Amino acid sequence: MPPNVIFLQPDDLPYYDGWVGRPTGIPNSPNRRVTPPSSFFPYYSQIHSEGVAFSEANVVSPACGTSRYSTLTGKFASRSASGRTKTLNKDGSETRVQTTIPYIKLQDADCSTNIVQLFKGAGYKTGVTGKWHLTKEGGGNSPLPSYAEQQGLIQECGFDFADGLYWENMGGVFDGDFTHNMEWVTEKAVDFIHDAADSNTPFFLYFNPSVPHDPLVSDALDNGDCRETPAGVLSSEPRVKHMTVDAATDAVSSCSSYRQTVTAREDAGQSNVHEQNLGGIWIDDGLGALLQALEDKGIKDDTIIVTMM
């Protein structure tokens, strides 16, 4: 059976130059030229030490939704069908394709020709959880699609499974009582892995945590409710190994208790990029949960994991 593939692409995680050994002359924020303590990110560190670091491999569009577009299509954001159409339909004042979030979407030809469709055509089960922001947004005369409609639109682009989703940036029309919820996003990813393994089917998982992008990660950790999600209010808190469930003892803790450990670990690190590292720790725990799911199903050695910063 061909290998399983997981892409982990967090939303705006800093690129730690010192960690992967990029040449120091390459432009980047000085605050990102630090090697994060391994105690922050044990699972990222494991992937780094056991794998290969492609220090000069870059997504061709640098941030947020446009980087996800480029990852899925292999194209420059300026080649987006939606971006070109929207630019041409304006008043003629724009002579170059705009590559901002409102323009760059996975639709039209890009929805039928992308890496997800290639995996699907090769017999893979395909899934996505987390941040999307690649289809039409709500606002104005366009109401926000229901959660079920959001899932359907994403599935049209090749995904068999689409859940634990953040349709667009939080705020404005896409707003409510919910905020970042890594436990929910990760639980859905683990469910997908389990289902694919149980059906003995190779899988492609696109795992996109919404952190550390706005809103503040610290506020989500301190004040967020694990039951509140873009899909509605859950009947119970997510249960995820390496997060709300102890991987060694299966003891269950409350979500708020678990989240306090994330804050405590970052506070101990004397960080100068506080919000980003809080997000990084939360993501790393999610990565640990995915690794645990692979190990529990006996498919860890049959899975390629690609992590992006």
N, C-alpha and C positions, 0 to 999 in steps of 0.2 A: 504494500500500500504506500502511496506517496506520502511525504511528510506533511504534518499539519503546519500551518503558518499563522503567527500572531503578529500584528503590527500594533505597537503601543505608541500613540502619538498624543501626548497631553497638550492641552491648550495653553500655549505660551510658557512652557517650562524653560527656565534659563539654560543657556548653553554653557556648561562649565568647562571652559578652555583648559584649565589646569588639570582636570581629571583625565581628559582624553589626549592631552599632549599636542594640541594644535600649536603651530608656530605663534609666538607671542606678537609678531608684527601684524597679524590679521585684525582688522578693526572689530571692536566689540566693547560693550560696557565694561569699565574697569571693575565694577562690582561683580561681574560674572567671571573674572579671571581668578577664581579661587577653586581649590580642590575641596569639595564637600567632605566632611568627616564620614568615614564609612559607617559610623554608628547611625548617621541619618538615613542612609540608603543601603542597607545590607543586601537587598535583592538586586538592585541596580549594580552594586559592586560585584555580586556573584556573576551576573551576566557579563560585566566588563572583564573580570578576571578569567572567566572560562571561555569567552567568545573572542570576537574580532572587532576592533574599533575602527570604523571607517571615518577617520578624522577630517577628510576632505570631501565627504559625500554630503551634499546639501540639497534639501528640497528647494526647488527653484523659485518658489514664492515664500517669503520669510515668516509669515505669522498667521495664526488663527485659521479662518475658513479657507483663505486662498492657499495655504500650505496643504490643507487636506485635499483641496481640489487637485493640486499638482501631484500629490502622492497617489491619488486614485486614478488619475488619467495619464500621468507621465508627461504632461504638457505644461508650458508656461501659462500662467494665469491669463496673460494677454491673448491666448488662443481659445479662451472659453467662448463657446457658442453663445451663451447668454450675454456675456460681456460685450461681444462684438455687436449683437443685435441691439442691446440697450444703447450702446454708443451711437450706432447708426440712426436710431429712432429719436435721438435728441434733436435740438434745434440747429445742429450743424456747427455749433461752437467748439465741439470737441473733435480733434483730429486723430487722437490716439485712443486705443481701447483702455478704459478705466479698469484698474485691477483692485478696486476696493470691494469690501464684503457685499454691498448691495448689488454689485454687478456680477460677481463670479459665483455661479451656481452650477450644480451638476444636473443638467437637464438637456433636452433635445438629443443631439448625437452623443454628447458626453455621457448620457445616462445609459446608452446601449453599448458604448465602446469604452471600457475601463477595466481595471485589474480585477474588480469583483466579478464581472461577467466572464473574464478569462478563467478565473478559478471555478466558477459555476459550470462553465462549459467543459472543464476538465474533470467534473464529477465531484467537486468539493461542495460541502455544506458551508454556506457563507453567512456571517453574522456581524452585527455592529452594535455597540453599546456606547453611550456617552454623548459627547458634543457632536452635532451635525452641522447646522447652519449652512447647508449647501442647496437648499430648495427655497421656494418663495417664502417670504416673511409675511407676518400679519401687519396690519396697520393701514390707515387710510380707508380705502374702499375694499380692502382685501382682509377679511376676518381671518384670525388665526385658525388653521385647520384643527380639528379635534385630534386627540392623541392617536386614535385609531386611524384617522386619515393620514397623519404624519407617518405612521408605520407603513401604510400602504404606498405612499409616495416614495419612501426610501426603498422599499422592496422592489419597486419598479426599476430601480437602478442596479438590481442584481442580488440584493441581500435576501436570503431565505428568512433570516431572523433579524428583527430590529426592535430592540426594547432597551429600557434604561436610558431613554433618549432625552437630550436637551436640544430642542428644535433650533434654537437661535440663542443669541446673547440674552442673559437675564436682565430684565428691566423693560419698561415700556409696555407694549401689548403682551409680550411674553413675560409675564410677571405674576406673582401670587404669593402664597405663604412659603413656597419652597425656595431653597437656595442650593448650593453645592451638596450633593449626597453621594459621596464615593462608595459608601456601603451598598446602596441600591444599584448603582452602575456596575459595581464589581459582582454583586450577587447574580445579576442577569448574565454577565459574561461567564461566570462559573456554571450557571444553568446550561448555557449554550455548549460549553465544553463537555459537560456530562452527557447531554443529549447526543452530541456527535459521536462521542466515544462509545456510548451504549448502542448506537446504530452501526458501529464499525465503519464510519465514514470519515474520510479526511476532511479537515475543516480549515477555513480561513476566517480569522476573527480580527476585526478592526476595533481596537479598544481605545477609546478617546476620552479620557477624564476631562471634566470641565475645568478643573483647577490646573494652575494657579491664576487663570484669567479672572477678571472681575466677575462678581462682587468679592469683597474681601474674604479670603480663606479663614482668617482668624474669627470673623463674625460668624461664619457658617459653623466652625468648630465649637464656638462658645454658645451660640444661640439657636442653631438650626435643629430641627426635629427630623430624625431619621425616617419617620413615617410620611413626611411631606415630600411629594415628588411632582414633576410635571404631569405624570399620569394620574394624579389624584392622591388621596391619603391612604396609605397602606393599613391593613388590619393589624399588622404587627411589624416590629423592627426587623430589618434584614439580618440574617444570620450567615456570617462569612468567616471561615477560618482565616487566622492572622489578623482579623479585625475584631468582630464582636464575639468570635468563638476561638478559644484557645486551641491551637492545632495539636498540642500534646495531650491535653486532658479532656477536650470537648466541652469544657466549662463555658457557659454563656455569660457574657457581661452586658450591661446596658450600653446603648449606643453612646450616651453622654459620658459614661465612664471610659469607654474606649477612646473617644475623641480627646479627653483630657490627657491621655498618654501621648497623643500626637503633639499637643502643645508643650507638654513637659519635655519631650525629647528635643524639640527645637530650642526651647529656652535654655537647655543645657549646652547648646552649641555656640552661644555668643555670636549669632549670625548677623551679617550686615545686609542680608536680603531676606528679611523675616517672612513676608507673605509668600515669596516664591519657595522658600525652603519648607514652610508649613505644607504647601501644596505638594512639594516633592516627597516629603515623608508620607503623606496620605496616599500618594500615587504608589510609592514603593511598597506600602502595605498591600495595596491592590495587586501589584505585581506578585508579591508573595502568595496571595490568595490564588492567583492563576497558576503559579508553579505548583502549589499544593494540589490543586484540582488535577493538573496533569499527572502528578505523582500518584495521586489516589487512583487514577484510572490506568496507570501503568504506561502512559504515552509520553512522558517527559522527554525521553531520549529520541522520540520520533517527531519532535516539534521544533521548528525554527522560530525563534523569537527575535523580532527586530524592534529595538527601542530607539526612539527619536527624542531629541532635545531642541 
